[in-house]
Every structure is written in C-alpha cells, then in structure tokens.
Amino acid sequence: MPNTTTTTEPDRLSPGDIARTLLWIVVVASALTNMAASFGGADTWVHLVCGAVTVLCAGTLVVRNLRGRR
C-alpha cells in the first residue's frame, strides 16, 4: 500500500507576522522606556516621545487586526 500522506513545506513566517512581532517589540520597549523615564525623573519630551511611539505602534496593530478580519 503506497503512502498517501503528502508532505508540506514547513510553516514559514510571512512579512505580516514579522511586522506584527516587531510592532509588539517596539510597543513593549517604548512602554518600558517610558516607565524607566518616570522612575528616573527624565524630561517631559522623553515621556512624550515614548508615549507617541507606543500609541502609533499600538494603533497600527489595531488597524492591522481590524483589516485582517475583513
């Protein structure tokens, strides 16, 4: 009896998976940097930059998720 199972290529990362992973890394890194800046007594502009980066990356993740559902 011949083997009827087909071999498939291993799962590969798509560019979308890589982008999502990088966005999550940036969100976590900017949130941690903002928290460290709070404990360190950094200037206001550091908090604003970290917050802006966090919001932009999180917003991009939300938009990508909502577009992926369609």
DSSP file (Angstrom, degrees, kcal/mol; ACC not computed):
  #  RESIDUE AA STRUCTURE BP1 BP2  ACC     N-H-->O    O-->H-N    N-H-->O    O-->H-N    TCO  KAPPA ALPHA  PHI   PSI    X-CA   Y-CA   Z-CA
    1    1 A M              0   0    0      0, 0.0     2,-0.1     0, 0.0     3,-0.0   0.000 360.0 360.0 360.0 124.6    0.0    0.0    0.0
    2    2 A P        -     0   0    0      0, 0.0     2,-0.5     0, 0.0     0, 0.0  -0.350 360.0-100.3 -73.5 154.0    1.6    3.3   -1.0
    3    3 A N        -     0   0    0      1,-0.1     0, 0.0    -2,-0.1     0, 0.0  -0.626  35.9-174.1 -74.3 120.4    2.0    6.1    1.4
    4    4 A T        +     0   0    0     -2,-0.5     2,-0.3     2,-0.1    -1,-0.1   0.423  47.2 108.1 -99.8   0.5   -0.8    8.6    0.7
    5    5 A T        -     0   0    0      1,-0.0     2,-0.4     0, 0.0    -2,-0.0  -0.593  61.7-140.8 -79.5 140.1    0.2   11.3    3.1
    6    6 A T        -     0   0    0     -2,-0.3     2,-0.4     0, 0.0    -2,-0.1  -0.796   8.4-132.2-100.8 141.7    1.5   14.4    1.5
    7    7 A T        -     0   0    0     -2,-0.4     2,-0.3     3,-0.0     0, 0.0  -0.763  23.5-161.2 -91.6 136.6    4.4   16.3    2.8
    8    8 A T        -     0   0    0     -2,-0.4     3,-0.1     1,-0.1     0, 0.0  -0.783  27.6 -93.5-113.8 159.7    4.0   20.0    3.1
    9    9 A E        -     0   0    0     -2,-0.3     3,-0.1     1,-0.1    -1,-0.1  -0.384  52.2 -97.2 -65.1 147.1    6.5   22.8    3.4
   10   10 A P        -     0   0    0      0, 0.0    -1,-0.1     0, 0.0     2,-0.1  -0.306  52.5 -84.6 -63.3 153.0    7.2   23.8    6.9
   11   11 A D        -     0   0    0     -3,-0.1     2,-0.3     1,-0.0    -3,-0.0  -0.361  51.0-158.9 -60.7 132.3    5.4   26.8    8.1
   12   12 A R        -     0   0    0     -3,-0.1     2,-0.4    -2,-0.1    -1,-0.0  -0.829  20.8-106.9-113.2 152.6    7.2   30.0    7.1
   13   13 A L        -     0   0    0     -2,-0.3     0, 0.0     4,-0.0     0, 0.0  -0.618  32.3-144.4 -77.5 132.1    6.9   33.4    8.6
   14   14 A S     >  -     0   0    0     -2,-0.4     4,-2.0     1,-0.1     3,-0.4  -0.548  26.7-108.8 -88.7 161.6    5.0   35.9    6.4
   15   15 A P  H  > S+     0   0    0      0, 0.0     4,-2.4     0, 0.0     5,-0.2   0.840 121.3  57.4 -58.0 -31.7    6.0   39.5    6.2
   16   16 A G  H  > S+     0   0    0      2,-0.2     4,-2.4     1,-0.2     5,-0.2   0.879 104.7  50.2 -66.1 -38.1    2.9   40.3    8.2
   17   17 A D  H  > S+     0   0    0     -3,-0.4     4,-2.2     2,-0.2    -1,-0.2   0.902 111.7  48.1 -65.6 -41.3    4.0   38.0   11.0
   18   18 A I  H  X S+     0   0    0     -4,-2.0     4,-2.5     2,-0.2    -2,-0.2   0.916 112.0  49.1 -65.5 -42.9    7.4   39.7   11.1
   19   19 A A  H  X S+     0   0    0     -4,-2.4     4,-2.5     2,-0.2    -2,-0.2   0.916 111.2  49.7 -63.3 -43.2    5.8   43.2   11.1
   20   20 A R  H  X S+     0   0    0     -4,-2.4     4,-2.2     1,-0.2    -1,-0.2   0.910 111.5  48.8 -63.0 -42.2    3.4   42.3   13.9
   21   21 A T  H  X S+     0   0    0     -4,-2.2     4,-2.2     2,-0.2    -2,-0.2   0.922 112.3  47.9 -63.7 -44.7    6.2   40.8   16.0
   22   22 A L  H  X S+     0   0    0     -4,-2.5     4,-2.3     1,-0.2    -2,-0.2   0.888 110.2  52.4 -64.8 -38.8    8.4   43.9   15.5
   23   23 A L  H  X S+     0   0    0     -4,-2.5     4,-2.4     2,-0.2    -1,-0.2   0.915 109.8  48.9 -62.8 -41.8    5.5   46.2   16.4
   24   24 A W  H  X S+     0   0    0     -4,-2.2     4,-2.5     2,-0.2     5,-0.2   0.891 110.1  51.8 -64.7 -38.6    4.8   44.3   19.6
   25   25 A I  H  X S+     0   0    0     -4,-2.2     4,-2.6     1,-0.2    -1,-0.2   0.918 111.4  46.7 -63.1 -42.6    8.5   44.5   20.5
   26   26 A V  H  X S+     0   0    0     -4,-2.3     4,-2.7     2,-0.2     5,-0.3   0.890 110.9  52.4 -67.5 -39.0    8.5   48.3   19.9
   27   27 A V  H  X S+     0   0    0     -4,-2.4     4,-2.1     2,-0.2    -2,-0.2   0.946 114.1  42.4 -60.7 -48.3    5.3   48.8   21.9
   28   28 A V  H  X S+     0   0    0     -4,-2.5     4,-2.5     1,-0.2     5,-0.2   0.921 115.4  49.6 -65.9 -43.3    6.8   46.9   24.9
   29   29 A A  H  X S+     0   0    0     -4,-2.6     4,-2.4    -5,-0.2    -2,-0.2   0.908 112.8  46.1 -63.9 -42.2   10.2   48.6   24.6
   30   30 A S  H  X S+     0   0    0     -4,-2.7     4,-2.2     2,-0.2    -1,-0.2   0.872 112.6  50.4 -70.9 -35.0    8.7   52.1   24.5
   31   31 A A  H  X S+     0   0    0     -4,-2.1     4,-2.1    -5,-0.3    -2,-0.2   0.910 112.8  46.5 -66.9 -40.8    6.3   51.4   27.4
   32   32 A L  H  X S+     0   0    0     -4,-2.5     4,-2.6     2,-0.2    -2,-0.2   0.888 112.0  51.0 -67.2 -38.2    9.2   50.1   29.5
   33   33 A T  H  X S+     0   0    0     -4,-2.4     4,-2.4     2,-0.2    -2,-0.2   0.900 109.7  50.4 -64.1 -40.1   11.4   53.1   28.5
   34   34 A N  H  X S+     0   0    0     -4,-2.2     4,-1.7     2,-0.2    -2,-0.2   0.898 111.3  48.3 -64.4 -40.3    8.5   55.4   29.5
   35   35 A M  H  X S+     0   0    0     -4,-2.1     4,-2.0     2,-0.2    -2,-0.2   0.912 111.9  48.7 -66.6 -42.1    8.3   53.7   32.8
   36   36 A A  H  X S+     0   0    0     -4,-2.6     4,-2.0     1,-0.2    -2,-0.2   0.875 109.4  53.3 -65.0 -36.5   12.0   53.8   33.4
   37   37 A A  H  X>S+     0   0    0     -4,-2.4     5,-2.4     2,-0.2     4,-0.8   0.852 106.4  53.7 -66.0 -34.0   11.9   57.5   32.5
   38   38 A S  H ><5S+     0   0    0     -4,-1.7     3,-0.5     1,-0.2    -2,-0.2   0.929 112.4  42.4 -65.3 -45.1    9.2   58.1   35.1
   39   39 A F  H 3<5S+     0   0    0     -4,-2.0    -2,-0.2     1,-0.2    -1,-0.2   0.813 115.4  51.3 -70.8 -28.9   11.3   56.5   37.8
   40   40 A G  H 3<5S-     0   0    0     -4,-2.0    -1,-0.2    -5,-0.2    -2,-0.2   0.543 108.7-121.0 -86.8  -7.0   14.4   58.3   36.6
   41   41 A G  T <<5 +     0   0    0     -4,-0.8    -3,-0.2    -3,-0.5    -4,-0.1   0.895  47.2 177.4  70.7  40.8   12.9   61.7   36.6
   42   42 A A      < -     0   0    0     -5,-2.4    -1,-0.1     1,-0.1     5,-0.0  -0.188  35.2 -82.5 -72.7 167.2   13.5   62.3   32.8
   43   43 A D    >>  -     0   0    0      1,-0.1     4,-1.1     3,-0.0     3,-0.7  -0.192  39.9-108.7 -66.2 162.6   12.4   65.4   31.0
   44   44 A T  H 3> S+     0   0    0      1,-0.2     4,-2.3     2,-0.2     3,-0.2   0.850 114.7  63.2 -63.3 -36.1    8.9   65.7   29.6
   45   45 A W  H 3> S+     0   0    0      1,-0.2     4,-2.4     2,-0.2    -1,-0.2   0.822  98.2  56.7 -63.2 -29.4    9.9   65.3   26.0
   46   46 A V  H <> S+     0   0    0     -3,-0.7     4,-2.4     2,-0.2    -1,-0.2   0.924 108.7  46.3 -65.5 -43.6   11.2   61.8   26.7
   47   47 A H  H  X S+     0   0    0     -4,-1.1     4,-2.7     1,-0.2    -2,-0.2   0.900 112.5  50.8 -64.3 -40.7    7.8   60.8   28.0
   48   48 A L  H  X S+     0   0    0     -4,-2.3     4,-2.5     2,-0.2    -2,-0.2   0.912 111.6  46.4 -65.3 -42.2    6.1   62.4   25.0
   49   49 A V  H  X S+     0   0    0     -4,-2.4     4,-2.5     2,-0.2     5,-0.2   0.940 114.8  46.6 -66.0 -46.4    8.3   60.6   22.5
   50   50 A C  H  X S+     0   0    0     -4,-2.4     4,-2.3     1,-0.2    -2,-0.2   0.914 114.3  48.1 -61.7 -42.5    7.8   57.3   24.3
   51   51 A G  H  X S+     0   0    0     -4,-2.7     4,-2.6    -5,-0.2    -1,-0.2   0.899 111.1  50.4 -65.0 -40.9    4.1   57.8   24.5
   52   52 A A  H  X S+     0   0    0     -4,-2.5     4,-2.6     2,-0.2     5,-0.2   0.913 111.5  47.9 -64.6 -42.3    3.8   58.8   20.9
   53   53 A V  H  X S+     0   0    0     -4,-2.5     4,-2.4     2,-0.2     5,-0.3   0.919 112.7  49.3 -64.3 -42.7    5.8   55.7   19.7
   54   54 A T  H  X S+     0   0    0     -4,-2.3     4,-2.5    -5,-0.2     5,-0.2   0.931 113.4  45.8 -61.6 -46.3    3.6   53.5   21.9
   55   55 A V  H  X S+     0   0    0     -4,-2.6     4,-2.6     2,-0.2    -2,-0.2   0.909 113.2  49.2 -65.9 -42.3    0.4   55.0   20.6
   56   56 A L  H  X S+     0   0    0     -4,-2.6     4,-2.1     2,-0.2    -1,-0.2   0.925 115.0  43.4 -64.5 -44.2    1.4   54.8   17.0
   57   57 A C  H  X S+     0   0    0     -4,-2.4     4,-2.2    -5,-0.2    -2,-0.2   0.914 115.5  48.0 -68.7 -41.8    2.6   51.2   17.2
   58   58 A A  H  X S+     0   0    0     -4,-2.5     4,-2.2    -5,-0.3    -2,-0.2   0.908 112.0  50.4 -64.8 -40.8   -0.5   50.1   19.2
   59   59 A G  H  X S+     0   0    0     -4,-2.6     4,-2.6    -5,-0.2    -1,-0.2   0.896 109.0  51.7 -62.4 -40.3   -2.7   51.9   16.7
   60   60 A T  H  X S+     0   0    0     -4,-2.1     4,-2.5     1,-0.2    -1,-0.2   0.898 108.8  50.9 -63.8 -40.0   -1.0   50.2   13.8
   61   61 A L  H  X S+     0   0    0     -4,-2.2     4,-2.1     2,-0.2    -2,-0.2   0.905 111.0  48.5 -62.9 -41.0   -1.6   46.8   15.5
   62   62 A V  H  X S+     0   0    0     -4,-2.2     4,-2.7     2,-0.2    -2,-0.2   0.932 112.4  47.9 -65.0 -45.8   -5.3   47.6   16.0
   63   63 A V  H  X S+     0   0    0     -4,-2.6     4,-2.5     1,-0.2     5,-0.2   0.919 111.9  49.6 -63.0 -43.4   -5.7   48.8   12.4
   64   64 A R  H  X S+     0   0    0     -4,-2.5     4,-1.6     1,-0.2    -1,-0.2   0.888 112.0  49.3 -62.3 -38.1   -3.9   45.7   11.0
   65   65 A N  H  X S+     0   0    0     -4,-2.1     4,-0.8    -5,-0.2    -2,-0.2   0.924 112.2  46.8 -66.7 -44.5   -6.1   43.4   13.2
   66   66 A L  H >< S+     0   0    0     -4,-2.7     3,-0.6     1,-0.2     4,-0.4   0.889 113.1  48.7 -67.5 -38.1   -9.3   45.1   12.1
   67   67 A R  H >< S+     0   0    0     -4,-2.5     3,-0.8     1,-0.2    -1,-0.2   0.821 106.1  58.6 -69.3 -29.8   -8.3   45.0    8.4
   68   68 A G  H 3< S+     0   0    0     -4,-1.6    -1,-0.2     1,-0.2    -2,-0.2   0.710  97.0  61.8 -72.2 -19.4   -7.4   41.3    8.7
   69   69 A R  T <<        0   0    0     -4,-0.8    -1,-0.2    -3,-0.6    -2,-0.2   0.674 360.0 360.0 -79.8 -17.4  -10.9   40.4    9.9
   70   70 A R    <         0   0    0     -3,-0.8    -1,-0.2    -4,-0.4    -2,-0.1   0.483 360.0 360.0 -78.3 360.0  -12.5   41.5    6.6
